[in-house]
Amino acid sequence: MDVDTFPQRFVELLKRALPDRDTFTALHQPSFGGREWEYVKDCLDTGWVSSVGQYVDRFERNLAEFTGSPYAVAVVNGTAALHICFVLAGVKAGDEVIVPSLSFVATANAVAYCGAIPHFADVAKGTLGLDPDKLKLHLQHIAELRSDGHTYNRESGRRIAAIVPMHTFGHPVDLDPLIELCAQYRIPLVEDAAESLGSYYKGKHTGTFGKLAALSFNGNKIITTGGGGAILTGDPELAKAAKHLTTTAKLPHRWAFWHDRVGYNYRMPNLNAALGCAQLEQLPQLLNRKRKLAERYKETFAAFEGVDWFEEPQNAKSNYWLQAVLLDPALIHARDDILDLTNREGLMTRPVWTPLHRLPMYGDCPRMNLDTSEELERRIINIPSGPDLIRE
C-alpha cells in the first residue's frame, strides 16, 4: 500500500460503497418512512404533548415487548436513564463504578451525577467493550469482598458499587464472564445499552442481563424520539421506583402536590413517544438495512490493504448502529488525513471518542492498564451508517 495515496484510495472505496449523491452524507441520519407525521399530529390535535399521554404508555409497552424486558420506563434521554439506573442500583456519593474508558462521555457523567467516581477499565479488541479477562485480573489485584457483603477497592478504600458494560456501536459485550464476576464480587451489573437497541447476545436482547439498563433514542440512534431514552429492568419494584423518581417523585393525587423524596423531571413527553412508536414499528426493516449496509462495506473494503472491517463478535448479533473500520497500526498516522479528506468531500466520518481517562475532569480517577483503549482510539474510524444509505 502506497502510504501517500492511502487517504485518497480510502475515499474512492467509500464512495463506491455508497449510493450516488450530490449532497452531504451524514454519519447517521434518521429514517422517517412510517406513521411519524400521523402520530405526532395526533398529539398536536388533541393537545397531549407533554409527559402524560397514550403514546408514552404505548411506547413503553412496545419497547418492553421488542426487547423482552418485563418493564421499560421512558425518559428524556439516555444519560438520564443511566443516571436513574445508578441511583436505583444503590450507587452513592464516594463509591466507585467500573466503566470502560473507551465510551461516550455520558457513561462517566452519569456516575459523576451520583457523586461517585468512575473507575476506568480496558476494552477487548474483539468486542470494543469491557474486557472480562483483564477486568478479572484487575479485580483480583485491587478488590476485596468484605463481611458487609460489598466489594471495596483496597487501594482507595472506596466501595465498588457497579460494573457497567457499554455495547459499543451496537456490538454486544461478552456478558457471561462479566455476569460471573459480578456474582463473585456481589457487584450489580448495569448495562449501558444506549447504542444497542436491536442487538442480541446469545439470542437474548442486550439490556436484559443486568439489574438495570439504559437505552438512548437520540437523533443519531437506530430509532429516534428526537431526544429520549429508557430504563429496562426485570424487577417490578425497580420499575415502579424508576417511574416514580423520573416523575419528580410526586405521589398520585387529584390536586395535591406531595413529593416524598428528591425526584427528577425526566419523564419522556408524549410528543416524543409518538415519534418513537412510529419508529419502533419500522425497527425490523431498519435493522435489516443496517446489516445489508455492513455487508456492502465489508465486501467493498475486503481487498483494501491496511483496513480491517469490524464485524459483530461471536455469539452476538449486532444492530450495526455505527459502521467502523480499523486502520492497520502502521497506518494510524493517516487517520487525521482520512478524516479531513472525507469530510471535505462531503462524507461525514468521525474518530472514536477520546478515552475518558484523558478528559480533564476524569484525569485523576482510578484505572487499570488501558493499552487496548489507547490503541483502538488511534485506529477506529466511523463511516456513514444511516439506514437510508441502502434500500431493501
N, C-alpha and C positions, 0 to 999 in steps of 0.2 A: 504494500500500500504506500503510495506517494503521500507523505505527511502533508506536504504543501497543498495538495489538491483535495485532501480528505474532507474538509468542510463543504466544498462545492459539490463533491460527489454525494455527500450525505443529503444535501438539499435536493439534488436531482432525484434521488431514490424516494425521498419523502413526497415530492410532487407526483412521482409515478404512482405511488400508493393511494393518493387522494383523488377525488373527482375533480374534473376541470372546473376552475373557478376564476373569477376576475375580481373577487373581493377578499377581504381579510378572513383568515381561517382561525377561529378561536381555539384555545386549548380544550375547552369543554363548554359547548353551548347547549342550553336546554332544548328539549324537543316538545312542542305543543301540537299534537296531532289528534287529540281526543275531544273530550267534552269540557275542557277547561273554561271556555267562554260561557257555556251554558251554566255551569255550576257557580262560577264567580258572579255572573249576572243575577242568579237566583238570590245570592247573598245581598246584592245591592237592591234588588227589587223588594225584598222582604225586610231589609234593614238589619238583618242579623249578620253583622260584620265583625263583631268583637269576640271575646273569649268564651261566649256562650252561643251554642247553636248546634243544629243537627249534624253539620259536616265534621265538627270536632269529634263527636262520638263515633260517627261513621268511619272517619279516618283511623281512629284508634282500633276499632273492631277489624277493619280490613287489614291494617298493619299487623295486628296480632295473628290473624288468620294466615297471612302470607309467610310470616317468619316462623310460625309455630310457637311463638311465645304466648304463654297464657294471658299476659297482660301487657298493654302498651299505653303509655301516658304521653300525650303530645305537648310539646313545649316550644318556646320561641326560637331556639337554635340548639345546635349540637353541644356547644360549650356549656349552656345552661343545663342541658340533660346530664352531661358528665359531672358538673358541679353537684347536682342533686344526688346522683349515684354515689358520689363520695360521702356526702352528708349522711345518706341512709346506710352506707356501708360502715359508718362509725368513724370516719376519718376526723381527727381532732387537731386543733392547733398544736404544733410542736411534733406531730407524727411525721414519719417518712412514708412516701408512696413510691414504689418502684415503677418507673415508666421508661420506655425506650427513648434514647437521646435522638434517634432519627425519627422524628414525628413532627406534626404540625404543633405550633406553639400552644394551642388550646389544651392539649393534653397536660402540659405542665401548669398552665394558667389555672385550670380548674382545681388542681392540687393547691396552688397558692391561695385561691379564694377561701379555702378552708383554714388558712393559717398554717398549713402543713408544708413539707419540704420535699420537692422531687428528688428521688434517688435514681440516677441515670444508669440504665443497663444497656448492654450492646445488643445488636441485632444479628440475625443469621442471613447469609447470602442467599440461601435457598427460599426464604420467605419474605425477606426485608423486615420481618417483625422480630419480637423478642426471641433471643437465642436461649432455649431452655437448658442446653448443656453448659454454656458459660454462666448462666444465672445460678444453676445448681452449684457449681464450684464456688461462685462468689458467695452464695449464702452459707456454704459450709465454712467459709473463712470468717464471715462477719456476723452471722445470725445466731441468736441464742433464744430457744423456746423456754420460757420461764414458767414457774409454777402457777402464775396467774392466768395461764392459757394464751398468752400473747408472745409474739416474737419481737426481739429487740436487736438493734444494731449495736454490737459490742463496742464498736469504735466511737459512736456518737452518744450511746445511751438512749436513743430515741426508739419508740415503738414503730415497727413496720406495719402499717395499717392496711395496705392493699398492694396487689400486683396488677398492673394494667397492660395487657397486650393490646396493641393497636394494629388493625389489619390494613397494612399499607397498600394504597392504591386499589383496595378491594381484595388483596391476596390474603387468604386466611393464615394466621399464625399456626404453628404446630402446637395445638392446645393440650393434648393429652398429658405430656410431661409437665406442662405448666400447672395443670389441674392437680397432678400428683404432688408437685412442690407446694402448692397452696395447702393441700390437705396435710402434708408432713409438718408444715410450719404454722398451720392454723391461721393463714392469711387469706382474707377474702379476695376472690378474683373478680375484677370489674373490667368488662370489655369496652374498649374504645372502638366501637364498630361504626364510627361515623361514615367511613368510606365504603362499607361492605354490604349495603343492602343488596340482596340477591346473590350473596356468596355463601358457600357451604363447606364445612369441614366434616369429612367422613359422613356425608349425607344429611347433616344437621346444620341449620342456618346459623351463621355467626350471630353473636349477641345473645345466644340462648344457653351458653355454657357456664357463665359466671353467676354470681349473686345478683348482679345488675349489669346493664349495658346501655350505651348511648349511641343513638343514630343521628345523622345530620341530613337535612334536606335543603341545604344552601343552594343558591342558584347554579353552582357548578357541579352538584352531585348528580347521581344517575337518574333520580327523580327529584323534583324541587317543589317546595311550598313557598318559594320566594326566600323567606328566612324561616327556619323551623328545625325541630329536632324531636326526638322521642326517647323515653326511658323504657327499656324492656326488662321484665322480671317475671319469674315464675312464682313469686311469693305474694299471696293476696294482701297480706298486711303491708308489705313494702309498696305494692301498687297503690293501696289506699293512702298511705303516707305520702307517696310521691305526688298524687293528685292534690292532696291537702296542702302540702308545702308549696307547690307551684301555683296555688290559687290564694296566695297571701295568708295561708293558714286561717282562713275565715270559716267559722262554724256555720252550718246551714241555718238560715232563719229568714222569715219573710221580709223583715225590715231591719233587724238589729245588726250592728257591726260589732262582732265579737271575734277576736283573733286569739288563739290560745298559745301561740309561740311565734318566734320570728319566722316569717314566711317570705316567699319570693313571688314577684309578679311575673311569672314565667309561662303562664298558660298560652297555648297557641290560639291565635284568633281564628274565628270561623272562616273568614275570608281566605286565609292561608290554607286551612284544612280543605276547603272546597277545591282549591287548585291541586292539593295533594291527592284527594280522592280520584280526580280525573287522571292524574299521573300514575297512580297505582294500577288503574285499570289497564294501562299500556305497558307496565313493567316487564312482563314476559317478552313482548316484542322488542323492547329496548335492550334487554339482556341478550337476546339473540343477535341483534345487530352489532352490539359491542363485541361479541365473540367473533362474528364474521370479520369485523374490522381488525381484530387482533390476528386472525388467521391471514388476512391480506398483508398486514405489516410483516408478519413472520416470514411469509413467502417472499416478499419484496427484499427484505434485508438478509435473507438466508445466505447468500453468497458474498455478502459485503464484509470483507476482512476488516477487523477492528471494532465490530459492533456485535454485542450479544443481545438477543431478544429475550426479555424477561417473561417467562411463562408461569402459569399457575403452579403452585407446589404440588407434590404428591399428596394423595388423599384429600384433595381440595378441588373445589370448583369456584373460580373467581368470577366476579362481575366485570372484571377488566375496566374498572372505573377510569383510571388513567393509564394509558399505554406507556410503557417505559422501555428504553434501551440503555444498555450499559456499555460504555466505552472500554476498550482494551486498556489496561493500566498504562501501557506505553503511550497512549494517545490522550491522556487526561488533560494535557496542556492545550489540546484543541477544543476542549469543551466550550470555553467562552467564545471562541471564534464561530463555532457552530450556532450557539445561542444568538450571537449578533447577526450572523448571516440569515438564519431562518426568519428571525423577527423582522429584519429589513425587507425580506421577500414576502412579508405578509402571512407567514406561517408561525403562529404562536407556539413557542417551545419554552420550557422552564427547567431550571435545575431543581433537584430535590431541596427540601428545607435546610437551612443552616442547622447543624446539630444543636440541640437545645443547650447542651453544656457550654457552648461557646457564646451564648447570648449573655449580655452584661448582667441581667437580673438573676441569672442562674449559674453564674460562673463559679461560685463557691459551694455549690451543692455537692453532696456525696455522689460518688460514681465508681463504677468498675472500669476495667480496661475497655476502651471504646474504639479499638483499632478498626473493626469492620464498619462501624458507623462512619468513621472518618474516611475510609476508603470509598465506600459507596457514595458518600456525598460528592466526591470528586468525579465519579463515573456515571451517575444517573442523569439522563435527560428524559423529560416527559414530552411527548409529541401529541399533536391534535387527536382528541379522543371522543368527540361528540358522536352520539348515535346517528345523527343525520348525515354523517360522512359516508354512510353506506345504507343501501336500501335492500329490503328483502326481495 
